[in-house]
Amino acid sequence: MKYSGWDYIDHMIDTCKELNECMQGILTEDDFINSVLVRRAAVMCLLDLGELFSGLGDDEKNLYVCDHWHRIIGFRNRSAHGYHTMDFKLVYSIVVNRVPPIYEFLKQQQARLHDTSTGN
């Protein structure tokens, strides 16, 4: 099945929501590092975001330009091939500092696409 940009945006937004859910109750970097389940869930969500963006066509990538995408894709590549060397302090920093602006950006793009598709 070929996905459209709309499908990718929805999936990326859902992934950001899942990441937010898994971070509930994680108040510090130490909380994050000490929770194997949360660490693994966070890495999987970041992998998913990088994979989804990588799967967009070039035209769609131009529509969803965001400062953090190249870093998320790079993280996806490094973590998929070197999980055993993962720096979980870096993962925590990405989750706390990089994902919120990506999530907000995606919601704005979703609203823009909705307005375009409904003629508003």
Secondary structure, DSSP 8 states (H G I E B T S, - for coil): ----HHHHHHHHHHHHHHHHHHTTT--SHHHHHH-HHHHHHHHHHHHHHHHHHHHS-HHHHHHT--TTHHHHHHHHHHHHHHGGG--HHHHHHIIIIIHHHHHHHHHHHHHHHHHHHHT-
